[in-house]
Amino acid sequence: MLPIVGRGGIHDIQDVLALPGVDMTITQEHLLTRLQESKELGDLKSKLVYITKLFNEELHLIAREDIRQVSDLAGKPVNFGDYGGSVEDIARDLFRTLGLGVSEVHLGLDEAINEMRQGRIAATAVLASKPATSVEHLTRDSGLRLVQIPFPAQTTRYLPAALHHEDYPRLIPAGERIETIAVGTVLIAYNWPEKSGRYQ
């Protein structure tokens, strides 16, 4: 097997659909659902096949200490990660579903953390399986916190999840939990015709 580094989000699905030599990709279930509903990339049911679910990834909403709940982010700059990435898609959909308008910013995680410490942005969204290496080094005395995300009951794209003290002992006090959402991560392949060499 030849691994290729993808750009994440919709780009990885586009690679399977159009890039020669790319047979499979790891992506999020909610992206497949949204793209199938919108037909943005055509009828995916005939072009892609589902191999297996791999794991869940939790949405970590890291914010400045003054942000106590997700509604405090109304009108404030929030980092959605790279353009076209999975985080951007989930965060945009989530805030729209919650009826909460924020100002989108697109930064790398390290830059976003620095911008939060400087007071220039309010929060950043991180999508990763817990415990995420990029979150583990953060501490309660760093001026940053994890913010609860209420589960949007009117959607079927996400799973209810929680982050615990055992996941991030330096960031979440003992006995506390941070409610959030999760998405399933799956392995998919291009739907090659059965008689073709690529299918074999």
N, C-alpha and C positions, 0 to 999 in steps of 0.2 A: 504494500500500500504506500502511495506517495502522498504525504500530507502537504497541504497548501494553506498558508495563513490567509484567512478571509478578512473582510472589513466589517463584518457583523451585520445584523439586521437584514433588511431587504436585499442588500448587495449579495449576501451568500446564496439566497434563493435565486436571484438573477444569474449568478455564476453557474448553478446547476442547470438552469434552463438554457443558457446561451454559450457558456464558455467551453470550448473543446477540451476534453480530458478531465473535466470535473464531473464525477459520477454521483457523489454523495455530499451532503453537508449536515452540519449540526445547527439547528435553529430552534426558535421558540414557537410553541403551538399557537399562541395568540396571533402571531404574525401570519401564519398560514390561514387561520380563520378569517382575519381581516382582509387579506388579499383575495381569498376565495369569494368573500361577500362583495368586495368592490370590483372584482374582475380586472383589477389594475394591471395584472400580468397575464390576463386571459383565464381560461378555465383550468385551474391547477389540478383538479381532480383527474383529468386525463393526462396531465404532463408529469405528475409526481406520484411516487409511492412512499408509503409510510413503512419504515423498517421497525423501529422500536422507540419507546420512551426511555430516556437516559436518566434524568434527574430533574429536580425542581430548582429554580433560582428565585431567591427572595429579593424584593425591592427594598434597598436601604436608603432611607431619606435622611441624610446627614445635614444638620442645620446649625446655625449659630445658637448660642445659649439663650438669647432673647426670644427665639422661636419656640413657643411651648406646645403649639398644636398646628396641624396642617393649615387651618384657616388663617393663621397668622401670616401665611405666605402670600395672601391676596395682594396683587399689584407689585410684588417684589420680584427681583431677578433670581431665577432658579436655574441651575446648570442641568441641562438635559444630555450632556455628553456629546459625542461625535454626531455630525449630521448623518441621517440615514441609519443610525445604529438602533439596536433593540431598546436601549434606555430611552432614547428620544421618542420612539413610538409608544412605549408603555406610559411614560410620564405625561406626554401630551394627551393621550386618551384618558388617563386617570384624572388629571386635573379638569378636563372637559366634563367627564362623568360626574365629578364632585361639584361642578358648577363654580370652579375656582379659577379666576383669571390670574396668570402670573406672566412675568416677562422672561421669555426663553433666552438662555445663554448657552453657548456651545464651547466648552473647554475640556481639556484633559483633567483627570482627577486631581493630580498634584497641584495644578494651577488653580483649580476650583477651590481646593482646601486653603491655599494661600489667599485667594480673593475673599473667602469667607472670613479669615482671620483679620484681613484688612478692612472688613466691613463693607466691601463693594458688592458682594452677592449674599443672598440669605441662606441658600441651601444648594445641595447637589444630590442628584439621584444616582445610585449605584445598583446595578443588577448583577448579583453573584450568589452562588451557593454559600450558605453559612457554614462555618465561620469564614468570611472573606478576608484574604490576606491584606487587601487594600484598606480594610476597616479595623483589623485587629490592633494596629499600632496606635489608634486614637485613644485618648484617655478623657475622663470626666473633667480633669483640670485644664484641658486644652482649649476650653471655650466653645466646644462643639458637643452636639448631642444627637441621638437618634430620635426621630419624631414618629409618633404613631400615625398609621395610615388607616382610616376607617374602611372596612370592606364595602365596596359599592354593590349593594344587593341587586341592582338592576342590570348587572352584567354577568355573563357566563364565561368570560375570557380568562378570569383569574381564579386563583385558589386562596382561601384564607390561610394565613401563616403568622408566625410570631418569632421574634428574636429574644433570646433569654440571656440571663447573666452568665450561664455556662458557655454561651457562644462568644460573648464579648465581656469578660469579667472586669476589664479596665474601663469599660464605657457604660455598662448597664449595672446598676446596684443589685446586690443579692436580693432574690425574691421578687424582682420586677421583670416584666415582659413588655416588649414593644410589639403591638399588633401591626401587621403589614400585609402585603399581598405577595403571591408567588406565581410563577408561570412554569409550565412544563417545558422541558428542553428535549427535543426529539432528533432522531437520525432519519433523514429522508434521502431518497435517490431519484434520479431521473427515470421516468417510465419507458425504458427502451423496449422496442418490439421483441417478442420472445425469440424470433429467428435471427436477431441481429448479433453480431460479434460482441458488442458492448454488453448486451443482456447476458450472454454466456460468461 
